[in-house]
Amino acid sequence: MPRSWYNILPDLPIPLEPPLNPATMEPIGPDDLSPIFPMALIKQEMS
């Protein structure tokens, strides 16, 4: 188990691209994630 973690996002030169839906090649939205994750988790992640 890791004893610590490092958030690399602030040190990236440009922000990461949003994840894409493989079927539409558009950014993933809450509706795409609802079959996999509970809505409470999706709302937390998308906020």
PDB file of N, CA, C and O in Angstrom:
ATOM      1  N   MET A   1       0.827  -1.174   0.000  1.00  0.00           N
ATOM      2  CA  MET A   1       0.000   0.000   0.000  1.00  0.00           C
ATOM      3  C   MET A   1       0.881   1.252   0.000  1.00  0.00           C
ATOM      4  O   MET A   1       1.850   1.340   0.754  1.00  0.00           O
ATOM      5  N   PRO A   2       0.533   2.213  -0.852  1.00  0.00           N
ATOM      6  CA  PRO A   2       1.292   3.471  -0.845  1.00  0.00           C
ATOM      7  C   PRO A   2       1.136   4.199   0.491  1.00  0.00           C
ATOM      8  O   PRO A   2       0.078   4.158   1.118  1.00  0.00           O
ATOM      9  N   ARG A   3       2.184   4.846   0.898  1.00  0.00           N
ATOM     10  CA  ARG A   3       2.141   5.629   2.139  1.00  0.00           C
ATOM     11  C   ARG A   3       1.862   7.102   1.856  1.00  0.00           C
ATOM     12  O   ARG A   3       1.509   7.850   2.768  1.00  0.00           O
ATOM     13  N   SER A   4       2.015   7.520   0.620  1.00  0.00           N
ATOM     14  CA  SER A   4       1.725   8.897   0.235  1.00  0.00           C
ATOM     15  C   SER A   4       1.360   8.935  -1.237  1.00  0.00           C
ATOM     16  O   SER A   4       1.531   7.944  -1.948  1.00  0.00           O
ATOM     17  N   TRP A   5       0.860  10.067  -1.698  1.00  0.00           N
ATOM     18  CA  TRP A   5       0.505  10.233  -3.103  1.00  0.00           C
ATOM     19  C   TRP A   5       0.926  11.623  -3.540  1.00  0.00           C
ATOM     20  O   TRP A   5       1.173  12.506  -2.718  1.00  0.00           O
ATOM     21  N   TYR A   6       1.002  11.797  -4.841  1.00  0.00           N
ATOM     22  CA  TYR A   6       1.415  13.071  -5.419  1.00  0.00           C
ATOM     23  C   TYR A   6       0.420  13.446  -6.509  1.00  0.00           C
ATOM     24  O   TYR A   6       0.181  12.663  -7.429  1.00  0.00           O
ATOM     25  N   ASN A   7      -0.151  14.620  -6.412  1.00  0.00           N
ATOM     26  CA  ASN A   7      -1.088  15.111  -7.405  1.00  0.00           C
ATOM     27  C   ASN A   7      -0.297  15.807  -8.510  1.00  0.00           C
ATOM     28  O   ASN A   7       0.196  16.918  -8.318  1.00  0.00           O
ATOM     29  N   ILE A   8      -0.179  15.165  -9.649  1.00  0.00           N
ATOM     30  CA  ILE A   8       0.628  15.692 -10.747  1.00  0.00           C
ATOM     31  C   ILE A   8      -0.108  16.771 -11.549  1.00  0.00           C
ATOM     32  O   ILE A   8       0.533  17.534 -12.272  1.00  0.00           O
ATOM     33  N   LEU A   9      -1.417  16.849 -11.439  1.00  0.00           N
ATOM     34  CA  LEU A   9      -2.198  17.777 -12.267  1.00  0.00           C
ATOM     35  C   LEU A   9      -1.727  19.230 -12.186  1.00  0.00           C
ATOM     36  O   LEU A   9      -1.631  19.871 -13.232  1.00  0.00           O
ATOM     37  N   PRO A  10      -1.428  19.789 -11.011  1.00  0.00           N
ATOM     38  CA  PRO A  10      -0.970  21.192 -10.988  1.00  0.00           C
ATOM     39  C   PRO A  10       0.360  21.414 -11.700  1.00  0.00           C
ATOM     40  O   PRO A  10       0.647  22.533 -12.126  1.00  0.00           O
ATOM     41  N   ASP A  11       1.175  20.374 -11.837  1.00  0.00           N
ATOM     42  CA  ASP A  11       2.493  20.529 -12.451  1.00  0.00           C
ATOM     43  C   ASP A  11       2.511  20.246 -13.950  1.00  0.00           C
ATOM     44  O   ASP A  11       3.553  20.401 -14.585  1.00  0.00           O
ATOM     45  N   LEU A  12       1.400  19.840 -14.521  1.00  0.00           N
ATOM     46  CA  LEU A  12       1.355  19.573 -15.961  1.00  0.00           C
ATOM     47  C   LEU A  12       1.409  20.886 -16.740  1.00  0.00           C
ATOM     48  O   LEU A  12       0.822  21.876 -16.301  1.00  0.00           O
ATOM     49  N   PRO A  13       2.095  20.922 -17.880  1.00  0.00           N
ATOM     50  CA  PRO A  13       2.176  22.159 -18.656  1.00  0.00           C
ATOM     51  C   PRO A  13       0.833  22.560 -19.268  1.00  0.00           C
ATOM     52  O   PRO A  13       0.557  23.751 -19.420  1.00  0.00           O
ATOM     53  N   ILE A  14       0.003  21.591 -19.618  1.00  0.00           N
ATOM     54  CA  ILE A  14      -1.352  21.871 -20.123  1.00  0.00           C
ATOM     55  C   ILE A  14      -2.308  20.894 -19.447  1.00  0.00           C
ATOM     56  O   ILE A  14      -1.902  19.787 -19.092  1.00  0.00           O
ATOM     57  N   PRO A  15      -3.573  21.280 -19.260  1.00  0.00           N
ATOM     58  CA  PRO A  15      -4.535  20.364 -18.622  1.00  0.00           C
ATOM     59  C   PRO A  15      -4.773  19.117 -19.484  1.00  0.00           C
ATOM     60  O   PRO A  15      -4.644  19.156 -20.707  1.00  0.00           O
ATOM     61  N   LEU A  16      -5.121  18.022 -18.821  1.00  0.00           N
ATOM     62  CA  LEU A  16      -5.448  16.796 -19.541  1.00  0.00           C
ATOM     63  C   LEU A  16      -6.760  16.964 -20.312  1.00  0.00           C
ATOM     64  O   LEU A  16      -7.660  17.686 -19.883  1.00  0.00           O
ATOM     65  N   GLU A  17      -6.848  16.294 -21.439  1.00  0.00           N
ATOM     66  CA  GLU A  17      -8.093  16.281 -22.205  1.00  0.00           C
ATOM     67  C   GLU A  17      -9.131  15.439 -21.456  1.00  0.00           C
ATOM     68  O   GLU A  17      -8.763  14.491 -20.761  1.00  0.00           O
ATOM     69  N   PRO A  18     -10.414  15.767 -21.585  1.00  0.00           N
ATOM     70  CA  PRO A  18     -11.427  14.949 -20.913  1.00  0.00           C
ATOM     71  C   PRO A  18     -11.492  13.558 -21.553  1.00  0.00           C
ATOM     72  O   PRO A  18     -11.175  13.404 -22.732  1.00  0.00           O
ATOM     73  N   PRO A  19     -11.900  12.550 -20.783  1.00  0.00           N
ATOM     74  CA  PRO A  19     -12.035  11.217 -21.364  1.00  0.00           C
ATOM     75  C   PRO A  19     -13.116  11.208 -22.445  1.00  0.00           C
ATOM     76  O   PRO A  19     -14.116  11.918 -22.336  1.00  0.00           O
ATOM     77  N   LEU A  20     -12.911  10.404 -23.484  1.00  0.00           N
ATOM     78  CA  LEU A  20     -13.846  10.346 -24.602  1.00  0.00           C
ATOM     79  C   LEU A  20     -14.662   9.062 -24.577  1.00  0.00           C
ATOM     80  O   LEU A  20     -14.177   8.002 -24.180  1.00  0.00           O
ATOM     81  N   ASN A  21     -15.903   9.181 -25.007  1.00  0.00           N
ATOM     82  CA  ASN A  21     -16.756   8.022 -25.202  1.00  0.00           C
ATOM     83  C   ASN A  21     -16.256   7.320 -26.461  1.00  0.00           C
ATOM     84  O   ASN A  21     -16.196   7.953 -27.515  1.00  0.00           O
ATOM     85  N   PRO A  22     -15.893   6.032 -26.393  1.00  0.00           N
ATOM     86  CA  PRO A  22     -15.344   5.366 -27.575  1.00  0.00           C
ATOM     87  C   PRO A  22     -16.338   5.235 -28.726  1.00  0.00           C
ATOM     88  O   PRO A  22     -15.926   5.126 -29.880  1.00  0.00           O
ATOM     89  N   ALA A  23     -17.621   5.243 -28.438  1.00  0.00           N
ATOM     90  CA  ALA A  23     -18.624   5.102 -29.499  1.00  0.00           C
ATOM     91  C   ALA A  23     -18.824   6.399 -30.272  1.00  0.00           C
ATOM     92  O   ALA A  23     -18.991   6.378 -31.492  1.00  0.00           O
ATOM     93  N   THR A  24     -18.808   7.537 -29.561  1.00  0.00           N
ATOM     94  CA  THR A  24     -19.113   8.818 -30.204  1.00  0.00           C
ATOM     95  C   THR A  24     -17.889   9.723 -30.370  1.00  0.00           C
ATOM     96  O   THR A  24     -17.929  10.702 -31.116  1.00  0.00           O
ATOM     97  N   MET A  25     -16.810   9.388 -29.672  1.00  0.00           N
ATOM     98  CA  MET A  25     -15.593  10.210 -29.649  1.00  0.00           C
ATOM     99  C   MET A  25     -15.855  11.616 -29.108  1.00  0.00           C
ATOM    100  O   MET A  25     -15.109  12.548 -29.408  1.00  0.00           O
ATOM    101  N   GLU A  26     -16.902  11.765 -28.321  1.00  0.00           N
ATOM    102  CA  GLU A  26     -17.226  13.015 -27.629  1.00  0.00           C
ATOM    103  C   GLU A  26     -16.852  12.858 -26.153  1.00  0.00           C
ATOM    104  O   GLU A  26     -16.752  11.732 -25.665  1.00  0.00           O
ATOM    105  N   PRO A  27     -16.641  13.980 -25.425  1.00  0.00           N
ATOM    106  CA  PRO A  27     -16.341  13.870 -23.994  1.00  0.00           C
ATOM    107  C   PRO A  27     -17.447  13.115 -23.252  1.00  0.00           C
ATOM    108  O   PRO A  27     -18.632  13.255 -23.553  1.00  0.00           O
ATOM    109  N   ILE A  28     -17.029  12.322 -22.286  1.00  0.00           N
ATOM    110  CA  ILE A  28     -17.966  11.528 -21.489  1.00  0.00           C
ATOM    111  C   ILE A  28     -18.762  12.447 -20.577  1.00  0.00           C
ATOM    112  O   ILE A  28     -18.208  13.350 -19.949  1.00  0.00           O
ATOM    113  N   GLY A  29     -20.058  12.210 -20.511  1.00  0.00           N
ATOM    114  CA  GLY A  29     -20.943  12.960 -19.630  1.00  0.00           C
ATOM    115  C   GLY A  29     -21.519  12.039 -18.569  1.00  0.00           C
ATOM    116  O   GLY A  29     -21.254  10.837 -18.577  1.00  0.00           O
ATOM    117  N   PRO A  30     -22.306  12.595 -17.657  1.00  0.00           N
ATOM    118  CA  PRO A  30     -22.901  11.790 -16.585  1.00  0.00           C
ATOM    119  C   PRO A  30     -23.739  10.618 -17.100  1.00  0.00           C
ATOM    120  O   PRO A  30     -23.730   9.544 -16.499  1.00  0.00           O
ATOM    121  N   ASP A  31     -24.456  10.813 -18.194  1.00  0.00           N
ATOM    122  CA  ASP A  31     -25.295   9.733 -18.721  1.00  0.00           C
ATOM    123  C   ASP A  31     -24.457   8.543 -19.185  1.00  0.00           C
ATOM    124  O   ASP A  31     -24.906   7.400 -19.100  1.00  0.00           O
ATOM    125  N   ASP A  32     -23.252   8.802 -19.670  1.00  0.00           N
ATOM    126  CA  ASP A  32     -22.370   7.721 -20.122  1.00  0.00           C
ATOM    127  C   ASP A  32     -21.839   6.901 -18.944  1.00  0.00           C
ATOM    128  O   ASP A  32     -21.541   5.715 -19.090  1.00  0.00           O
ATOM    129  N   LEU A  33     -21.726   7.535 -17.786  1.00  0.00           N
ATOM    130  CA  LEU A  33     -21.166   6.860 -16.620  1.00  0.00           C
ATOM    131  C   LEU A  33     -22.212   6.167 -15.756  1.00  0.00           C
ATOM    132  O   LEU A  33     -21.864   5.326 -14.927  1.00  0.00           O
ATOM    133  N   SER A  34     -23.488   6.504 -15.936  1.00  0.00           N
ATOM    134  CA  SER A  34     -24.531   5.979 -15.052  1.00  0.00           C
ATOM    135  C   SER A  34     -24.682   4.456 -15.074  1.00  0.00           C
ATOM    136  O   SER A  34     -25.070   3.896 -14.050  1.00  0.00           O
ATOM    137  N   PRO A  35     -24.401   3.750 -16.175  1.00  0.00           N
ATOM    138  CA  PRO A  35     -24.488   2.282 -16.087  1.00  0.00           C
ATOM    139  C   PRO A  35     -23.394   1.662 -15.214  1.00  0.00           C
ATOM    140  O   PRO A  35     -23.523   0.519 -14.778  1.00  0.00           O
ATOM    141  N   ILE A  36     -22.328   2.405 -14.961  1.00  0.00           N
ATOM    142  CA  ILE A  36     -21.179   1.845 -14.245  1.00  0.00           C
ATOM    143  C   ILE A  36     -21.129   2.306 -12.783  1.00  0.00           C
ATOM    144  O   ILE A  36     -20.835   1.516 -11.886  1.00  0.00           O
ATOM    145  N   PHE A  37     -21.420   3.594 -12.554  1.00  0.00           N
ATOM    146  CA  PHE A  37     -21.237   4.179 -11.228  1.00  0.00           C
ATOM    147  C   PHE A  37     -22.559   4.698 -10.671  1.00  0.00           C
ATOM    148  O   PHE A  37     -23.454   5.051 -11.438  1.00  0.00           O
ATOM    149  N   PRO A  38     -22.695   4.750  -9.324  1.00  0.00           N
ATOM    150  CA  PRO A  38     -23.886   5.355  -8.722  1.00  0.00           C
ATOM    151  C   PRO A  38     -23.915   6.865  -8.989  1.00  0.00           C
ATOM    152  O   PRO A  38     -22.868   7.504  -9.100  1.00  0.00           O
ATOM    153  N   MET A  39     -25.107   7.418  -9.091  1.00  0.00           N
ATOM    154  CA  MET A  39     -25.271   8.836  -9.436  1.00  0.00           C
ATOM    155  C   MET A  39     -24.597   9.752  -8.414  1.00  0.00           C
ATOM    156  O   MET A  39     -24.074  10.800  -8.793  1.00  0.00           O
ATOM    157  N   ALA A  40     -24.595   9.389  -7.132  1.00  0.00           N
ATOM    158  CA  ALA A  40     -23.941  10.234  -6.121  1.00  0.00           C
ATOM    159  C   ALA A  40     -22.443  10.373  -6.413  1.00  0.00           C
ATOM    160  O   ALA A  40     -21.873  11.451  -6.241  1.00  0.00           O
ATOM    161  N   LEU A  41     -21.823   9.308  -6.843  1.00  0.00           N
ATOM    162  CA  LEU A  41     -20.404   9.363  -7.180  1.00  0.00           C
ATOM    163  C   LEU A  41     -20.165  10.190  -8.444  1.00  0.00           C
ATOM    164  O   LEU A  41     -19.187  10.933  -8.522  1.00  0.00           O
ATOM    165  N   ILE A  42     -21.041  10.066  -9.422  1.00  0.00           N
ATOM    166  CA  ILE A  42     -20.918  10.843 -10.670  1.00  0.00           C
ATOM    167  C   ILE A  42     -21.051  12.327 -10.369  1.00  0.00           C
ATOM    168  O   ILE A  42     -20.278  13.132 -10.889  1.00  0.00           O
ATOM    169  N   LYS A  43     -22.023  12.704  -9.533  1.00  0.00           N
ATOM    170  CA  LYS A  43     -22.195  14.122  -9.186  1.00  0.00           C
ATOM    171  C   LYS A  43     -20.969  14.677  -8.488  1.00  0.00           C
ATOM    172  O   LYS A  43     -20.570  15.815  -8.736  1.00  0.00           O
ATOM    173  N   GLN A  44     -20.368  13.880  -7.616  1.00  0.00           N
ATOM    174  CA  GLN A  44     -19.161  14.318  -6.901  1.00  0.00           C
ATOM    175  C   GLN A  44     -18.008  14.504  -7.888  1.00  0.00           C
ATOM    176  O   GLN A  44     -17.262  15.478  -7.788  1.00  0.00           O
ATOM    177  N   GLU A  45     -17.859  13.600  -8.817  1.00  0.00           N
ATOM    178  CA  GLU A  45     -16.749  13.641  -9.768  1.00  0.00           C
ATOM    179  C   GLU A  45     -16.925  14.773 -10.779  1.00  0.00           C
ATOM    180  O   GLU A  45     -15.936  15.376 -11.193  1.00  0.00           O
ATOM    181  N   MET A  46     -18.144  15.071 -11.181  1.00  0.00           N
ATOM    182  CA  MET A  46     -18.415  16.073 -12.202  1.00  0.00           C
ATOM    183  C   MET A  46     -18.479  17.492 -11.643  1.00  0.00           C
ATOM    184  O   MET A  46     -18.534  18.452 -12.412  1.00  0.00           O
ATOM    185  N   SER A  47     -18.473  17.642 -10.317  1.00  0.00           N
ATOM    186  CA  SER A  47     -18.586  18.990  -9.733  1.00  0.00           C
ATOM    187  C   SER A  47     -17.273  19.723  -9.756  1.00  0.00           C
ATOM    188  O   SER A  47     -17.196  20.865  -9.303  1.00  0.00           O
TER     189      SER A  47
END
